[in-house]
Amino acid sequence: MTNIEIINNLKIKLASDGAIRGLVKKDKIVPAEEIYTRGAWKRQGYKINKDEEPVAKAYITITIGKKIIKENGVTYEKPIMIPVLAGFFKESQTTKIEVATNVATSITLTPVA
């Protein structure tokens, strides 16, 4: 099973259990809320709030490198993948990361004749 299938099944289960928002469409519960890992939220500009526990945990696979394989005169790369137990969080458990802006005063240069 792919990571996408694992996460989609997890979202359906969480929506069915009421842990995340879900909608009923054609007698099926459809998740109406996204869940992501801590790293995925960080890449989107969010941080997990202090003391938050994941709404769910599941094993997914991650790529940790590549192995070069030579077979019958052909060389190719094969990804090295391992299973990891990942925690998933919903948006209400996050806070948007505020980016500090440097407000510089504008200086107008007047040419000297």
Sequence and secondary structure as in RCSB ss.txt:
>XXXX:A:sequence
MTNIEIINNLKIKLASDGAIRGLVKKDKIVPAEEIYTRGAWKRQGYKINKDEEPVAKAYITITIGKKIIKENGVT
YEKPIMIPVLAGFFKESQTTKIEVATNVATSITLTPVA
>XXXX:A:secstr
  HHHHHHHHHHHHHHHTSS EEEETTEEEE S EE HHHHHHTTEEE TT   SEEEEEEEEEEEEEEEETTEE
EEEEEEEEEEEEEEEGGGEEE                 
